[in-house]
Amino acid sequence: MHDDSDTTEEPVEFADFNAKLLVLDVLCYDLGVLEPHDGDEDEDSGEDLDVEGQDDRAREYYDDLDLLPSHLALVTELTVDSDLEVLHDVHPGWDGSDDRYDPQNWDDVLDLPALTTVYAAAPLPAHVTERLAAKGVEVRSA
């Protein structure tokens, strides 16, 4: 894990929390650069699940987690899928049958400096695919 205490980098603010989750899945689970939310530290009382079944502690943890430019520079591939581990941290038991975790604003994804490939379980919006292609990013859809 990286120790960012000596850095002068300013955290990057994401315009869309769902887009941030896509990036966090790579950084926490694929690359191991950031620590994922540890649900085992939470009490298993279910008190932290909202009416919709979202884990409010996990959502707050990921919302508060700072992403630095050096973190974003590590992301070369991104997966857009309802089966991502970070999504199941935020919403245990979510079956992916709706679009609640689909990004509405893709600008932060489009600004990832080293992104080369996006894997999408379903077709991305046409304007997003076009902008990614214009940047030389390969989009692979199911």
FISE-182528 format. One line per 10 residues: their letters; for each residue x, y, z of N, C-alpha, C. Coordinates in Angstrom, 3 decimals. Each point is the difference from the previous one (the first is absolute). Example, Ala and Ser with C-alpha at 12.3 -4.5 7.8 and 13.67 -1.06 7.14 Angstrom:
% residues 2
as) 13.190,-5.690,7.800,-0.890,1.190,0.000,0.900,1.200,0.000 | -0.350,1.050,-0.720,0.820,1.190,0.060,-0.770,1.090,0.730
END
This chain:
% residues 142
mhddsdttee) 0.829,-1.178,0.000,-0.829,1.178,0.000,0.874,1.242,0.000 | -0.471,1.020,-0.630,0.750,1.246,-0.095,-0.225,0.838,1.242 | 1.058,0.672,0.459,-0.106,0.953,1.081,0.014,1.383,-0.633 | -1.151,0.652,0.020,-0.138,1.284,-0.675,0.218,1.184,0.935 | 0.527,-0.242,1.203,0.127,1.074,0.972,1.043,1.046,-0.397 | 0.967,-0.367,-0.847,1.046,0.939,-0.383,-0.254,0.653,-1.362 | -1.150,-0.202,-0.554,-0.274,0.498,-1.341,-0.560,1.421,0.042 | 0.247,0.716,-1.085,-0.559,1.340,-0.119,-1.148,0.005,-1.000 | -0.396,-1.177,-0.468,-1.097,-0.106,-0.959,-1.324,0.370,0.663 | -0.821,0.657,-0.769,-1.342,0.329,0.460,-0.957,-1.103,-0.451
pvefadfnak) -0.916,-0.441,0.867,-0.966,-1.015,-0.406,-0.852,0.479,-1.170 | -0.367,-0.943,-0.854,-0.851,0.284,-1.150,-1.449,-0.190,0.437 | -0.815,1.002,-0.242,-1.421,-0.085,0.319,-0.750,-0.584,-1.193 | -0.741,-1.056,0.231,-0.786,-0.614,-1.063,-1.375,0.647,-0.063 | -0.452,0.277,-1.200,-1.328,0.592,-0.200,-1.102,-1.036,0.184 | 0.345,-1.274,-0.157,-1.003,-1.069,0.056,0.530,-1.111,0.899 | -0.699,-0.264,1.095,0.426,-1.027,0.951,0.075,-1.373,-0.655 | -0.915,-0.307,-0.905,0.004,-1.302,-0.655,1.233,-0.175,-0.890 | 0.444,1.059,-0.640,1.238,-0.061,-0.777,1.192,-0.227,0.928 | -0.023,0.641,1.160,1.068,-0.194,0.984,0.049,-1.455,0.444
llvldvlcyd) -1.162,-0.626,0.164,-0.030,-1.405,0.406,0.677,-0.897,-1.036 | -0.183,0.290,-1.285,0.663,-0.790,-1.045,1.516,0.069,0.155 | 0.511,1.187,0.265,1.429,0.204,0.170,0.469,-0.644,1.306 | -0.791,0.131,1.050,0.366,-0.596,1.286,0.078,-1.514,-0.074 | -0.839,-0.627,-0.813,0.061,-1.447,-0.124,1.376,-0.423,-0.518 | 0.522,0.737,-0.968,1.329,-0.293,-0.540,1.061,0.228,1.069 | -0.048,1.153,0.652,1.048,0.361,0.953,-0.026,-0.854,1.263 | -1.189,-0.376,0.452,-0.113,-0.791,1.235,0.150,-1.499,-0.256 | -0.668,-0.497,-1.016,-0.067,-1.443,-0.182,0.946,-0.548,-1.070 | 0.204,0.720,-1.092,0.879,-0.508,-1.051,1.468,0.297,0.300
lgvlephdgd) 0.286,1.232,0.415,1.382,0.410,0.206,0.447,-0.036,1.461 | -0.935,0.020,0.944,0.351,-0.022,1.415,0.713,1.251,0.483 | -0.236,1.111,-0.684,0.653,1.263,0.347,-0.684,0.667,1.186 | -1.312,-0.117,0.070,-0.783,0.574,1.090,-0.716,-1.119,0.741 | -0.251,0.235,1.248,-0.672,-0.989,0.851,-1.507,0.041,-0.259 | -0.597,-1.142,-0.357,-1.463,-0.009,-0.167,-0.704,0.087,1.345 | -1.263,0.330,-0.037,-0.807,0.044,1.214,-0.023,-1.385,0.620 | 0.189,-0.050,1.310,-0.025,-1.271,0.721,-1.303,-0.102,0.758 | -0.958,-0.666,-0.605,-1.308,-0.159,0.620,0.043,-0.803,1.279 | 1.065,-0.795,0.199,0.110,-0.792,1.229,0.217,0.879,1.217
ededsgedld) 0.507,1.212,-0.222,0.200,0.931,1.111,-1.314,0.604,0.470 | -1.006,-0.016,-0.863,-1.311,0.520,0.358,-0.743,-1.053,0.818 | -0.857,0.468,0.852,-0.834,-0.946,0.739,-0.969,-0.652,-0.969 | -0.268,-1.261,0.199,-0.879,-0.742,-0.897,-1.470,0.138,0.379 | -0.366,1.109,0.559,-1.373,0.191,0.452,-0.943,0.362,-1.135 | 0.537,0.419,-1.137,-0.844,0.432,-1.097,-0.456,1.435,0.148 | 0.405,0.673,1.078,-0.427,1.373,0.238,0.538,0.965,-1.041 | 1.083,-0.371,-0.673,0.616,0.915,-0.951,-0.530,-0.182,-1.415 | -0.964,-0.887,-0.170,-0.616,-0.175,-1.307,-1.213,0.911,-0.076 | -0.071,0.796,-1.073,-1.151,0.881,-0.141,-1.181,-0.792,-0.548
vegqddrare) -1.086,0.675,-0.240,-1.232,-0.646,-0.439,0.213,-0.795,-1.288 | 0.840,0.504,-0.871,0.251,-0.650,-1.280,1.030,-1.116,0.103 | 0.613,-0.218,1.167,1.001,-1.035,0.175,1.426,0.469,-0.200 | 0.189,1.298,-0.194,1.346,0.549,-0.172,0.694,0.061,1.352 | 1.278,-0.313,0.042,0.804,0.088,1.211,0.521,1.433,0.109 | -0.592,0.768,0.903,0.344,1.416,0.119,1.445,0.213,0.443 | 0.531,-0.907,0.829,1.395,0.147,0.434,0.957,-0.220,-1.166 | -0.274,-0.994,-0.824,0.852,-0.255,-1.164,-0.084,1.168,-0.974 | -1.207,0.496,-0.228,-0.152,1.135,-0.921,0.775,1.207,0.525 | -0.116,0.287,1.268,0.710,1.140,0.584,1.516,-0.214,-0.074
yyddldllps) 0.440,-1.225,0.259,1.429,-0.311,-0.069,0.544,0.309,-1.394 | -0.676,-0.512,-1.030,0.472,0.215,-1.367,-0.173,1.451,-0.439 | -1.044,0.651,0.464,-0.211,1.401,-0.341,1.123,0.866,0.583 | 0.445,-0.333,1.213,1.038,0.773,0.681,1.418,-0.376,-0.425 | 0.166,-1.127,-0.679,1.331,-0.462,-0.391,0.579,0.923,-1.069 | 1.159,0.576,0.290,0.648,0.922,-0.927,0.682,-0.760,-1.124 | -0.239,0.465,-1.205,0.700,-0.509,-1.173,0.936,1.095,-0.481 | 1.275,-0.341,-0.090,1.018,0.952,-0.424,0.312,-0.196,-1.471 | 0.542,1.023,-0.654,0.385,-0.164,-1.402,0.915,-1.203,-0.229 | 0.898,-0.282,0.942,0.889,-1.162,-0.150,-0.784,-1.310,0.036
hlalvteltv) -1.095,-0.051,0.745,-0.869,-1.184,-0.009,-0.652,-0.152,-1.368 | -0.552,1.095,-0.508,-0.723,-0.043,-1.270,0.921,-0.376,-1.150 | 1.267,0.356,0.098,0.967,-0.324,-1.046,0.282,-1.501,-0.086 | -0.379,-0.754,1.024,0.208,-1.447,0.017,-1.104,-0.770,-0.717 | -1.121,0.656,-0.254,-1.166,-0.670,-0.573,0.128,-0.037,-1.518 | 0.289,-1.188,-0.516,0.127,-0.177,-1.452,-1.214,-0.719,-0.580 | -0.669,-0.791,0.835,-1.189,-0.725,-0.436,-1.109,0.225,1.018 | -1.210,0.062,-0.502,-1.163,0.240,0.841,-1.095,-0.971,-0.420 | -0.709,-0.541,0.975,-1.114,-0.902,-0.288,-1.291,0.650,0.456 | -0.978,-0.011,-0.887,-1.333,0.516,0.317,-0.920,-1.205,0.043
dsdlevlhdv) -0.343,-0.423,1.221,-0.774,-1.221,0.195,-0.678,0.076,1.359 | -1.172,-0.570,0.112,-0.731,0.009,1.272,0.588,-0.977,1.001 | 0.981,-0.795,-0.412,0.574,-1.030,0.861,1.300,0.437,0.683 | 0.342,1.289,-0.054,1.226,0.479,0.613,-0.054,-0.142,1.521 | 1.137,-0.359,0.591,0.058,-0.197,1.452,-0.354,1.261,0.773 | 0.461,1.144,-0.476,-0.265,1.248,0.707,-1.507,0.290,0.042 | -0.722,-0.370,-1.050,-1.452,0.215,-0.005,-0.690,-0.883,1.027 | 0.534,-1.190,0.196,-0.590,-0.893,1.002,0.393,0.407,1.414 | 1.096,0.750,0.144,0.308,0.601,1.297,-1.061,1.038,0.341 | -0.287,0.839,-0.983,-0.937,1.109,0.200,-1.439,-0.499,0.107
hpgwdgsddr) -0.312,-1.052,-0.716,-1.378,-0.494,-0.018,-0.013,-1.534,0.025 | 0.212,-0.582,1.191,0.019,-1.460,0.109,-1.313,-0.603,-0.508 | 0.126,-1.027,-0.786,-1.195,-0.679,-0.487,-0.652,0.648,-1.204 | 0.539,1.128,-0.477,-0.573,0.653,-1.183,0.188,-0.929,-1.185 | -1.052,-0.184,-0.771,0.055,-0.966,-1.101,0.353,0.632,-1.341 | 0.204,1.307,-0.043,0.401,0.660,-1.235,-1.108,0.162,-1.017 | -1.239,-0.204,0.430,-1.118,0.023,-0.948,-0.480,1.402,-0.363 | 0.576,1.020,0.612,-0.391,1.368,-0.343,1.255,0.827,-0.235 | -0.188,1.262,-0.331,1.132,0.845,-0.382,0.465,0.944,1.113 | -0.295,-0.320,1.230,0.309,0.921,1.100,1.488,0.319,0.145
ydpqnwddvl) 0.893,-0.862,-0.477,1.441,0.264,0.111,0.653,0.299,-1.344 | -0.810,0.317,-1.002,0.535,0.437,-1.288,0.408,1.464,0.120 | 1.212,0.336,-0.426,0.389,1.415,0.022,-0.914,0.823,-0.904 | -0.316,1.185,0.448,-0.758,0.950,-0.809,0.944,1.016,-0.634 | 1.120,0.251,0.681,1.016,0.924,-0.493,1.293,-0.800,-0.162 | 0.454,-0.135,-1.237,1.166,-0.816,-0.323,1.281,0.811,-0.106 | -0.036,1.297,0.268,1.159,0.865,-0.210,1.240,-0.489,0.754 | -0.172,-0.436,1.238,1.154,-0.440,0.786,0.628,-1.260,-0.586 | -0.808,-0.884,-0.544,0.511,-1.201,-0.664,0.739,0.411,-1.274 | -0.587,0.905,-0.740,0.615,0.460,-1.244,1.323,0.722,0.251
dlpalttvya) 0.176,0.547,1.193,1.225,0.725,0.341,1.098,-0.889,0.585 | -0.243,-1.299,0.165,1.038,-0.882,0.536,1.189,0.008,-0.961 | 1.183,0.391,0.469,1.117,0.258,-0.909,0.587,-1.231,-0.696 | -0.069,-1.178,0.618,0.642,-1.184,-0.568,-0.997,-1.036,-0.508 | -1.271,0.348,-0.022,-1.034,-0.961,-0.387,0.194,-0.445,-1.446 | 0.029,-1.322,-0.207,0.158,-0.555,-1.344,-1.177,-0.872,-0.414 | -0.669,-0.620,0.994,-1.058,-0.963,-0.315,-1.132,0.109,1.013 | -1.235,-0.049,-0.511,-1.181,-0.072,0.856,-0.754,-1.269,-0.389 | -0.233,-0.843,0.991,-0.796,-1.207,-0.182,-1.400,0.300,0.519 | -0.999,-0.188,-0.842,-1.371,0.329,0.389,-0.890,-1.223,-0.164
aaplpahvte) -0.706,-0.346,1.059,-0.906,-1.148,-0.042,-1.209,0.292,-0.888 | -0.329,1.267,-0.133,-1.107,0.438,-0.858,0.513,1.197,-0.795 | -0.609,0.277,-1.131,0.463,1.149,-0.789,-0.033,1.300,0.809 | 1.052,0.789,-0.155,0.061,1.316,0.634,-0.813,0.980,-0.826 | -0.387,1.126,0.601,-0.674,1.033,-0.798,0.868,0.382,-1.200 | -0.636,0.230,-1.136,0.718,0.279,-1.246,0.965,1.179,0.138 | -0.426,1.069,0.679,0.877,1.164,0.130,1.258,-0.326,0.815 | -0.114,-0.934,0.948,1.158,-0.398,0.808,0.948,-0.840,-0.848 | -0.549,-0.955,-0.733,0.814,-0.842,-0.879,0.740,0.849,-1.022 | -0.680,0.989,-0.566,0.622,0.876,-0.994,1.148,0.804,0.611
rlaakgvevr) -0.219,0.535,1.193,1.047,0.801,0.647,1.187,-0.870,0.414 | -0.270,-1.220,0.456,1.092,-0.906,0.342,0.805,-0.358,-1.248 | -0.706,-0.324,-1.080,0.680,-0.341,-1.254,0.846,1.163,-0.504 | -0.494,1.219,0.162,0.745,1.181,-0.440,1.302,0.167,0.790 | 0.030,-0.527,1.217,1.206,0.054,0.829,0.902,-1.214,-0.232 | -0.440,-0.913,-0.875,0.794,-1.192,-0.273,-0.242,-1.130,0.979 | -1.088,0.082,0.765,-0.335,-1.044,0.973,-0.845,-1.046,-0.690 | 0.407,-1.254,0.127,-0.752,-1.109,-0.588,-1.162,-0.361,0.928 | -1.186,-0.119,-0.565,-1.185,-0.403,0.766,-0.385,-1.400,-0.443 | -0.028,-0.910,0.955,-0.386,-1.382,-0.275,-1.313,-0.275,0.722
sa) -1.062,-0.168,-0.784,-1.326,-0.265,0.573,-0.359,-1.463,-0.170 | -0.821,-0.469,0.900,-0.452,-1.390,-0.063,-0.913,-0.217,-1.189
END
